[in-house]
Amino acid sequence: MERKITGIAALIGMTAIILGAFGAHALKKQLSIDQLGAFETGVKYQMYHALFLLFLGLNTLLEDKVKKTVLRLVIFGVIFFSGSIYLLSTKPITGVDFKFIGIATPIGGAMLIVAWGVLLWNIWKVKDNILIKK
């Protein structure tokens, strides 16, 4: 499970860097400041959650079932949140009005919040604190 999570974290992080560079160079002259700012928000949250998944993959306090739940929430949360922002902010380039997927942004955001909540809840549930040695 750790290898899968870490691999997905690397993929999400790598694509965040690619999209960030694309936004900074190729989109800079194509989008308004607000649209570019929105695009960058999508990139930032994608990268934050790549790092979150790296932490999850290295964490030894959680069971695989919990890790799998958090992984799924993050994957779909990033796709819905960041993906919808990418599509919504690039309308001037694509010519497609993606307003109909605008609901995906808060749904994705909620999934990311729930992923953090699942992590928090399950860390609190750990009875044997391995960080404090007697």
C-alpha positions in Angstrom: 0.0 0.0 0.0 2.8 2.4 0.9 4.4 2.0 -2.6 1.1 2.7 -4.3 0.4 5.8 -2.2 3.9 7.1 -2.7 3.8 6.5 -6.4 0.5 8.4 -6.7 1.9 11.2 -4.6 4.8 11.4 -7.0 2.5 11.5 -10.0 0.2 14.2 -8.5 3.3 16.2 -7.5 4.9 15.9 -10.9 1.8 17.0 -12.7 1.4 19.9 -10.3 4.9 21.1 -11.3 4.2 20.6 -15.0 0.9 22.5 -14.7 2.5 25.2 -12.6 5.2 25.8 -15.2 2.6 25.7 -18.0 0.5 28.3 -16.1 3.5 30.5 -15.5 4.8 30.4 -19.0 2.2 29.4 -21.6 -0.9 30.8 -19.9 0.6 34.0 -18.6 -0.3 36.0 -21.7 -3.5 34.1 -22.4 -5.4 34.5 -19.1 -6.4 37.4 -17.0 -4.7 37.9 -13.6 -7.8 36.5 -11.9 -7.9 33.4 -14.1 -4.2 32.8 -13.7 -4.6 33.2 -9.9 -7.4 30.6 -10.0 -5.3 28.3 -12.0 -2.4 28.7 -9.6 -4.8 27.9 -6.7 -5.6 24.6 -8.4 -1.8 23.9 -8.7 -1.1 24.8 -5.1 -3.8 22.5 -3.7 -2.7 19.7 -6.0 0.8 20.0 -4.7 -0.3 20.3 -1.0 -2.1 17.0 -1.4 0.8 15.3 -3.2 2.8 16.1 -0.1 -0.1 15.0 2.1 0.0 11.6 0.3 3.8 11.3 0.8 3.2 11.7 4.5 0.4 9.2 4.4 2.5 6.7 2.6 5.3 7.0 5.1 3.0 7.0 8.1 3.1 3.9 10.3 0.3 4.7 12.7 -2.5 4.0 10.3 -4.0 0.8 9.0 -4.1 0.1 5.3 -7.9 0.4 5.2 -7.6 4.0 6.5 -4.8 4.8 4.1 -6.9 3.5 1.2 -9.9 5.6 2.2 -7.7 8.7 2.5 -6.0 8.0 -0.8 -9.3 7.7 -2.6 -10.6 10.9 -1.1 -7.5 12.8 -2.1 -7.4 11.4 -5.6 -11.0 12.3 -6.3 -10.8 15.5 -4.3 -7.8 16.8 -6.4 -9.5 15.7 -9.6 -12.8 17.5 -8.7 -11.2 20.5 -7.0 -8.1 21.3 -9.0 -9.4 19.8 -12.2 -12.5 21.9 -12.2 -10.5 25.0 -11.5 -8.2 24.3 -14.4 -11.1 23.9 -16.7 -13.0 26.9 -15.4 -10.0 29.2 -15.5 -8.9 28.3 -19.1 -12.1 29.2 -20.9 -10.4 31.9 -22.9 -8.1 29.3 -24.4 -10.5 26.3 -24.8 -13.5 28.4 -25.7 -15.6 26.0 -23.7 -17.8 27.4 -20.9 -17.4 24.8 -18.1 -19.8 26.5 -15.7 -21.8 23.3 -15.5 -18.9 21.6 -13.7 -18.6 24.5 -11.2 -20.3 22.3 -8.5 -17.3 19.9 -8.7 -15.0 22.5 -7.1 -16.8 22.5 -3.7 -17.4 18.8 -3.8 -13.7 18.2 -4.4 -12.9 20.7 -1.6 -15.2 18.8 0.7 -13.5 15.5 -0.2 -10.1 17.0 0.7 -11.4 18.3 4.0 -12.9 14.8 4.8 -9.5 13.2 3.9 -7.8 15.4 6.5 -10.6 14.6 9.0 -10.3 10.9 8.4 -6.5 11.2 9.1 -7.1 13.3 12.2 -9.8 10.9 13.6 -7.7 7.8 13.0 -4.5 9.4 14.5 -6.6 10.2 17.6 -7.8 6.7 17.8 -4.2 5.3 18.0 -4.0 3.8 21.5 -0.3 3.0 21.6 1.7 6.1 21.1 4.9 4.8 19.6 6.4 8.3 19.7 6.7 8.2 23.5 9.1 5.5 24.7 8.9 4.5 28.3 
